[in-house]
Each structure stands twice: as structure tokens, then as C-alpha cells.
């Protein structure tokens, strides 16, 4: 078992206080958006087995079967198939979708063929992998996820009483659901930017005045004035998670996290197609090809089970569970045979002989059995074999 040293990513939307509060450190004044745990090449965890610090990526590459187990290597290849994060949103993230596996492989191959540098600002596919994810709230957490039924979105837009938005309301009311959503999103993202900026400003003024269900969109305008993504966001379900509740996001589902601290577990990928609410690259044709125009309720999850509480998802590359360790309770023995990362979010529990503080994590190789003891909360990331 290895105690991990992890990198904090300073994305502009990050909270300046949430991760420092969890870690018990002083804020730097700069945004601290994500703490990454795993072996993604962008920011691999570091560890020291007595010969000096190295990366988890290099440790796995040196002996994949020892670290991951033969079954995991056979199923997922010689790489850790998941990425574990603490995510701290102090401002809205971009409105985005992720590709499925076939789309990611094809998109990555095409951009490689065209010679687009992997770090180019206009590159869509950083790797040939899909990016399903589950986000579990550690504090009250707000987000936007999945399409509302078009008639519900039409009522929300119509309630603003903004004349320039009436054609979009008519689009939502005039077609079958998937066609209505596709035509509406396409129209918003391809509209004249100056005209759309005027509509967004009018919508913002109305949202401020009306408040209630419009409050999240007034907040979006504060951070992204004139951005057509503000209108596009009104097509999505507004979600509020309480601590311990989670949200699953599959391929093609549009979403944007708005505010809060959570634990995020996803496949080991950084592929994002953006629709707005960002100064970064927006590729409208590619985005429209990837989005699934399917209205429905968000996939909210609550943990199930005694002892180890599991957040069930339809993905094999990762499995998220939680242990709430009570004073005086018997230790919980964890199964071996698969790689796992254990993350403490409260208390001072022990993983084997290592005591963990909030925000600290350990990597447990596949062949090593360990147990959790003491008092606190531990999230476990592993795979399904």
C-alpha cells in the first residue's frame, strides 16, 4: 500500500477555499479546482517505495500485472482504467458532453492523422477513451444534467417574456422531442453572436427579476455574459445533491457543474466537447454529433449496502463505494484482486497501518489485502471484474 501525493489543478472555475478546508491547509487565494488521484499522464499521483519518489504511472508500467492484477490487465489493458478526483466548483464549469468509446477512438485517430498537437487549444480528443463519470456530493452540490422535456423547457423560456427568444420557444413546441431539442440547441449555438448576446442580456435581466427557478441562469450570466450557453443551459434539468447523493453521467449527456464539493470517479480520460460557458474551444458540429438528444430525469444515485455502501453504475472501468466507520466498530476487510484507491474525507481512519487525514489517499495494489479501521469516512475506487 502506498500513500499518494496528489496534484491540485488550478482551473479558473475552482473554489479558493473548499479543498483547503478539507485538507486543513491555508488558502492560497488562487482557485483550487480538482485534486487528481490516479495514473492519468496529465497529473499522475506520486509515491515513494524507498528508492525515491516516482509516479504511479511509472510504477504500473514497470509491472502491470503485479499492480493491477492479471484479470484487470486482461480486461482493461496495462493501465489504471479510472481517475479519482476531489472536485471543488466555485463557479460554473463549461456546458459539456463526453463521447462514447467508439466516438473517442475515431475522433482521437482522426486528430492524430491530421497532426493536431495533443496540447493544442482546438484539439477535442486528448485520448482514445470514453469518459463516463459519477459525482458524489460532499457538501450541498448544484449542477445541470440531461435534457428537460422540450415542453417544460419551452415553459421556462417563455416565462422570461423575452421577444427574441420566442422563435426558440416555438421550436421546442413544434416537433417530436428529440428533433425539437436538436433544432433548438443547433439554432442557439449557430446564431449570430451579437444578436445572441443581446438576448442573453435580456434573459439575464428577467431571470434576476423573477428569481426562483431562474436563479441558476442569472448566476451563469454573471460569470459568462453574452454566452449562448446560458440559453442552452435552460434546456437542462437543474439538480441539487445533498451530501452522500451522487449523479451518474453517461456518454452524450449534456451537463455543467455549478457549485459545491464532491468526489468524482471517471474512466481514465480527459475528452470534453464543450457547448458554452467557457472561453475554451467550442466545436459546434462535433458537439452536435456527440450529444444524445434524449430528455429524461437525471440518474441520481444513493449508496446501497451495509458496511460498504456502493454507488451502482453500468460501467466496469470504475466502481465507487463508501465506508462510514463508527467508533468501536470492527475493522472492514477489503477484497484483493483488483487495484484500488482509498480516499479519506472525514475523521482519522486507518488503512492497514497508515492513518489518513481528510483529503489523503492510498493506492492498494491488486495482490494486497487491507482493512479499514478507526473512525471516519472513506471512499473506495476500484474496478468491476
Buried (B, 14 or more C-beta within 10 A) or exposed (E): BBBBBBBBBEBEBBBBBBBBBBBEEEBEEEBBBBBBBBBBEEBBBBBEEEEEEBBBBEBBEEEBBBBBBEBBBEBBEBBBBBBBBBBBBBBBBBBBBBBBBEBBBEBBEEBEEEEBEEEEEEBBBBBBBBBBBBBBBBBEBBBBBBBBBBEBBBBBBBBBEBEBBEEBBBBBBEBEBBEBBBBBBBBBBEBEEEEBBBBBBBBBBBBBEBEEEBEBBBBBBEBBEBBBBBBBBBBBBBBBBEBBBBBBBBBBBBBBBBBBBBBBBBBBBBBBBBBBBBEEEBBBEBBBEBBBBEBEEBBEBEBEEEEBBBBBBEBBBBBBBBBBBEEEBEBBEBEBBBBBBBBBBBBBBBBBEBBBBBBBBBBBBBBBEBEBBBBBBBBBBBBBB
